[in-house]
Amino acid sequence: MQVPLSYTAGYQFQFSRRFSTRLQGGLITEPFDRYTLKTLEGFGLDRQLSQAIDRSFKRGSMASVGVNVHANSPWYAGVFGQYVHLSAGPITPADGLGLYFKRDFSAFGPLTAPLLVFEMQSNLWLGGLRVGRAFRFAGSRFGLNLEASLGKIFTTHNSFSSNRSLVDELALTQRLYDDLDQEVDASLREHGYLPTLDVLLTYRLGR
């Protein structure tokens, strides 16, 4: 478990006394979506963007790869790269305009009607540092790893589509989609710091 990001599972290979590699994958579900957005808001993420994703969050997933350096103790530290996918929908025109103009348009009834809604797919790439400590259960292959990490969003790609194909084909709509992608990307890169506390139940395959 990565709080506040995801439920996660992975495999770590200790290829020497000092170094190991790790692959992880996870699912972002409630309440992790809300806690993650609140954490990003704490670093200055635009509230309109956070609320739009929060209201319409559907699903999310993550994958990461990293390298750890082990001391002559249960302590270790490492670096990692991470990919996060978020899917949100339906987003109303009021949400879209709120992202673009950074204002709340929810009071405008026609802009919140379900006749025209949008879906947003966000792909985030992060890099970060972790430090951890391994605890072994006496007489058992099971153990517990406690880790603290800090990730930084370096780049994103955000795509939009509506439930009206004719609307999507308009040049004006495509221009709006491009502008929204740039707005969301700039906001997430500027404020995209994500500290996590990892609680990992481990099982040792070898000796």
C-alpha positions as a Markdown table, in Angstrom:
| # | Residue | x | y | z |
|---|---|---|---|---|
| 1 | Met | 0.0 | 0.0 | 0.0 |
| 2 | Gln | 1.2 | 3.5 | -0.9 |
| 3 | Val | -0.5 | 6.2 | 1.1 |
| 4 | Pro | -2.0 | 8.3 | -0.4 |
| 5 | Leu | -1.5 | 6.8 | -3.9 |
| 6 | Ser | -2.5 | 3.2 | -4.5 |
| 7 | Tyr | -2.8 | -0.5 | -3.6 |
| 8 | Thr | 0.4 | -2.0 | -4.9 |
| 9 | Ala | 2.1 | -5.3 | -5.5 |
| 10 | Gly | 5.6 | -5.9 | -6.8 |
| 11 | Tyr | 8.8 | -8.0 | -7.1 |
| 12 | Gln | 12.2 | -7.1 | -5.8 |
| 13 | Phe | 15.4 | -8.9 | -7.0 |
| 14 | Gln | 18.5 | -8.6 | -4.8 |
| 15 | Phe | 21.3 | -9.1 | -7.3 |
| 16 | Ser | 24.1 | -8.3 | -4.9 |
| 17 | Arg | 24.6 | -7.6 | -1.2 |
| 18 | Arg | 24.4 | -3.8 | -1.9 |
| 19 | Phe | 21.9 | -3.4 | -4.8 |
| 20 | Ser | 18.4 | -4.5 | -5.7 |
| 21 | Thr | 15.9 | -3.7 | -8.4 |
| 22 | Arg | 12.1 | -3.5 | -8.0 |
| 23 | Leu | 9.1 | -3.6 | -10.2 |
| 24 | Gln | 5.7 | -2.5 | -8.9 |
| 25 | Gly | 2.2 | -2.1 | -10.2 |
| 26 | Gly | -0.9 | -0.7 | -8.4 |
| 27 | Leu | -4.5 | 0.4 | -8.6 |
| 28 | Ile | -5.8 | 3.9 | -7.7 |
| 29 | Thr | -9.2 | 3.6 | -6.2 |
| 30 | Glu | -11.2 | 5.4 | -3.6 |
| 31 | Pro | -10.2 | 6.9 | -1.2 |
| 32 | Phe | -6.7 | 7.2 | -2.7 |
| 33 | Asp | -7.9 | 9.4 | -5.6 |
| 34 | Arg | -9.2 | 12.0 | -3.2 |
| 35 | Tyr | -6.3 | 11.9 | -0.8 |
| 36 | Thr | -3.8 | 12.1 | -3.7 |
| 37 | Leu | -5.5 | 15.2 | -5.1 |
| 38 | Lys | -5.7 | 16.8 | -1.7 |
| 39 | Thr | -1.9 | 16.2 | -1.3 |
| 40 | Leu | -1.3 | 17.9 | -4.7 |
| 41 | Glu | -3.5 | 20.8 | -3.7 |
| 42 | Gly | -1.3 | 21.2 | -0.7 |
| 43 | Phe | 1.6 | 21.9 | -3.0 |
| 44 | Gly | -0.5 | 24.5 | -5.0 |
| 45 | Leu | -2.4 | 22.4 | -7.6 |
| 46 | Asp | -5.3 | 24.4 | -9.0 |
| 47 | Arg | -8.5 | 23.7 | -7.1 |
| 48 | Gln | -10.7 | 23.7 | -10.2 |
| 49 | Leu | -8.5 | 21.0 | -11.8 |
| 50 | Ser | -8.5 | 19.0 | -8.5 |
| 51 | Gln | -12.3 | 19.2 | -8.1 |
| 52 | Ala | -13.0 | 18.3 | -11.7 |
| 53 | Ile | -10.9 | 15.1 | -11.5 |
| 54 | Asp | -12.4 | 14.3 | -8.0 |
| 55 | Arg | -16.0 | 14.7 | -9.1 |
| 56 | Ser | -15.6 | 12.5 | -12.2 |
| 57 | Phe | -12.8 | 10.1 | -11.2 |
| 58 | Lys | -13.4 | 6.6 | -12.7 |
| 59 | Arg | -10.2 | 4.6 | -12.3 |
| 60 | Gly | -6.4 | 4.8 | -12.2 |
| 61 | Ser | -3.3 | 2.6 | -12.3 |
| 62 | Met | 0.4 | 3.0 | -11.8 |
| 63 | Ala | 3.6 | 1.1 | -12.6 |
| 64 | Ser | 7.1 | 1.8 | -11.3 |
| 65 | Val | 10.7 | 0.6 | -11.6 |
| 66 | Gly | 13.5 | 1.4 | -9.2 |
| 67 | Val | 16.9 | 0.6 | -7.9 |
| 68 | Asn | 17.8 | 0.4 | -4.2 |
| 69 | Val | 21.1 | 0.7 | -2.4 |
| 70 | His | 21.4 | -1.4 | 0.9 |
| 71 | Ala | 23.5 | -0.6 | 3.9 |
| 72 | Asn | 25.0 | -3.1 | 6.3 |
| 73 | Ser | 21.7 | -2.8 | 8.2 |
| 74 | Pro | 18.0 | -3.1 | 7.5 |
| 75 | Trp | 18.0 | 0.4 | 6.0 |
| 76 | Tyr | 18.1 | 1.2 | 2.3 |
| 77 | Ala | 17.6 | 4.1 | -0.1 |
| 78 | Gly | 16.9 | 4.3 | -3.8 |
| 79 | Val | 15.5 | 6.0 | -6.9 |
| 80 | Phe | 12.5 | 5.2 | -8.9 |
| 81 | Gly | 10.5 | 6.1 | -12.0 |
| 82 | Gln | 6.8 | 5.9 | -12.1 |
| 83 | Tyr | 4.0 | 6.0 | -14.6 |
| 84 | Val | 0.4 | 6.9 | -13.5 |
| 85 | His | -2.7 | 6.8 | -15.6 |
| 86 | Leu | -5.9 | 8.5 | -14.5 |
| 87 | Ser | -9.3 | 8.4 | -16.2 |
| 88 | Ala | -12.0 | 10.9 | -15.5 |
| 89 | Gly | -15.5 | 11.3 | -16.9 |
| 90 | Pro | -18.0 | 12.7 | -17.4 |
| 91 | Ile | -16.6 | 16.2 | -17.2 |
| 92 | Thr | -19.2 | 18.9 | -18.0 |
| 93 | Pro | -18.5 | 22.0 | -20.2 |
| 94 | Ala | -18.5 | 23.9 | -16.8 |
| 95 | Asp | -15.6 | 21.8 | -15.6 |
| 96 | Gly | -13.7 | 22.3 | -18.9 |
| 97 | Leu | -14.1 | 26.0 | -18.8 |
| 98 | Gly | -13.2 | 26.0 | -15.1 |
| 99 | Leu | -9.9 | 24.3 | -16.0 |
| 100 | Tyr | -9.2 | 26.8 | -18.8 |
| 101 | Phe | -10.2 | 30.0 | -17.1 |
| 102 | Lys | -9.5 | 28.9 | -13.4 |
| 103 | Arg | -13.0 | 30.0 | -12.4 |
| 104 | Asp | -16.1 | 28.2 | -11.1 |
| 105 | Phe | -18.8 | 27.9 | -13.8 |
| 106 | Ser | -21.0 | 25.4 | -11.9 |
| 107 | Ala | -23.7 | 28.1 | -11.3 |
| 108 | Phe | -24.4 | 28.3 | -15.1 |
| 109 | Gly | -27.1 | 25.7 | -15.5 |
| 110 | Pro | -26.7 | 25.1 | -19.3 |
| 111 | Leu | -23.0 | 24.4 | -18.9 |
| 112 | Thr | -23.7 | 21.5 | -16.4 |
| 113 | Ala | -26.3 | 19.7 | -18.5 |
| 114 | Pro | -25.5 | 16.1 | -19.3 |
| 115 | Leu | -26.2 | 16.5 | -23.0 |
| 116 | Leu | -22.6 | 17.3 | -23.7 |
| 117 | Val | -19.9 | 15.8 | -21.5 |
| 118 | Phe | -16.2 | 15.0 | -21.8 |
| 119 | Glu | -13.8 | 12.3 | -20.7 |
| 120 | Met | -10.2 | 13.1 | -19.7 |
| 121 | Gln | -7.3 | 10.6 | -19.8 |
| 122 | Ser | -4.2 | 11.8 | -18.0 |
| 123 | Asn | -0.8 | 10.0 | -18.2 |
| 124 | Leu | 1.8 | 11.2 | -15.7 |
| 125 | Trp | 5.5 | 10.4 | -15.6 |
| 126 | Leu | 7.3 | 10.8 | -12.2 |
| 127 | Gly | 10.7 | 10.4 | -10.8 |
| 128 | Gly | 11.6 | 10.2 | -7.1 |
| 129 | Leu | 13.6 | 9.1 | -4.1 |
| 130 | Arg | 12.8 | 6.6 | -1.4 |
| 131 | Val | 14.3 | 5.6 | 2.0 |
| 132 | Gly | 13.1 | 2.5 | 3.8 |
| 133 | Arg | 13.7 | -0.1 | 6.5 |
| 134 | Ala | 13.0 | -3.8 | 6.3 |
| 135 | Phe | 11.6 | -5.7 | 9.3 |
| 136 | Arg | 11.9 | -9.5 | 9.3 |
| 137 | Phe | 9.5 | -11.7 | 11.3 |
| 138 | Ala | 11.4 | -14.3 | 13.4 |
| 139 | Gly | 11.2 | -17.8 | 11.9 |
| 140 | Ser | 9.2 | -16.7 | 8.9 |
| 141 | Arg | 9.8 | -15.7 | 5.3 |
| 142 | Phe | 7.3 | -12.9 | 5.8 |
| 143 | Gly | 8.4 | -9.4 | 6.7 |
| 144 | Leu | 7.4 | -5.8 | 6.5 |
| 145 | Asn | 9.0 | -2.8 | 4.7 |
| 146 | Leu | 8.2 | 0.7 | 5.7 |
| 147 | Glu | 9.2 | 3.4 | 3.2 |
| 148 | Ala | 9.0 | 7.1 | 2.8 |
| 149 | Ser | 9.3 | 8.5 | -0.7 |
| 150 | Leu | 8.9 | 11.8 | -2.6 |
| 151 | Gly | 7.9 | 11.8 | -6.3 |
| 152 | Lys | 7.9 | 14.7 | -8.7 |
| 153 | Ile | 5.8 | 14.9 | -11.9 |
| 154 | Phe | 8.1 | 15.7 | -14.8 |
| 155 | Thr | 5.8 | 15.5 | -17.7 |
| 156 | Thr | 2.1 | 14.6 | -18.6 |
| 157 | His | -0.1 | 14.0 | -21.6 |
| 158 | Asn | -3.8 | 14.7 | -21.3 |
| 159 | Ser | -6.4 | 13.8 | -23.9 |
| 160 | Phe | -10.1 | 14.8 | -24.1 |
| 161 | Ser | -13.1 | 13.5 | -26.0 |
| 162 | Ser | -16.8 | 14.2 | -25.8 |
| 163 | Asn | -19.9 | 12.2 | -26.3 |
| 164 | Arg | -20.6 | 14.1 | -29.5 |
| 165 | Ser | -18.3 | 13.1 | -32.4 |
| 166 | Leu | -19.3 | 16.1 | -34.4 |
| 167 | Val | -18.2 | 18.4 | -31.6 |
| 168 | Asp | -14.8 | 16.6 | -31.4 |
| 169 | Glu | -14.2 | 17.2 | -35.2 |
| 170 | Leu | -14.6 | 21.0 | -34.9 |
| 171 | Ala | -11.3 | 22.9 | -35.3 |
| 172 | Leu | -12.4 | 25.1 | -32.3 |
| 173 | Thr | -12.8 | 22.0 | -30.1 |
| 174 | Gln | -9.4 | 20.6 | -31.1 |
| 175 | Arg | -7.8 | 23.9 | -30.2 |
| 176 | Leu | -9.6 | 23.9 | -26.9 |
| 177 | Tyr | -8.4 | 20.3 | -26.2 |
| 178 | Asp | -4.8 | 21.4 | -27.0 |
| 179 | Asp | -5.0 | 24.4 | -24.7 |
| 180 | Leu | -6.5 | 22.3 | -21.9 |
| 181 | Asp | -3.7 | 19.7 | -22.3 |
| 182 | Gln | -1.1 | 22.5 | -21.9 |
| 183 | Glu | -3.0 | 24.0 | -18.9 |
| 184 | Val | -3.3 | 20.7 | -17.1 |
| 185 | Asp | 0.3 | 19.8 | -17.9 |
| 186 | Ala | 1.7 | 23.1 | -16.7 |
| 187 | Ser | -0.3 | 22.9 | -13.5 |
| 188 | Leu | 0.7 | 19.3 | -12.7 |
| 189 | Arg | 4.4 | 19.8 | -13.5 |
| 190 | Glu | 4.6 | 23.0 | -11.4 |
| 191 | His | 2.8 | 21.6 | -8.3 |
| 192 | Gly | 3.2 | 17.9 | -8.8 |
| 193 | Tyr | 5.1 | 16.8 | -5.7 |
| 194 | Leu | 3.8 | 13.6 | -4.2 |
| 195 | Pro | 5.1 | 12.3 | -0.9 |
| 196 | Thr | 4.0 | 8.8 | 0.0 |
| 197 | Leu | 4.3 | 6.4 | 3.0 |
| 198 | Asp | 4.6 | 2.8 | 1.8 |
| 199 | Val | 3.6 | -0.1 | 3.9 |
| 200 | Leu | 4.7 | -3.3 | 2.1 |
| 201 | Leu | 4.1 | -6.9 | 3.3 |
| 202 | Thr | 7.0 | -8.9 | 1.9 |
| 203 | Tyr | 7.7 | -12.6 | 1.3 |
| 204 | Arg | 11.2 | -13.8 | 0.8 |
| 205 | Leu | 11.5 | -16.5 | -2.0 |
| 206 | Gly | 15.1 | -17.4 | -1.4 |
| 207 | Arg | 17.4 | -17.5 | 1.6 |
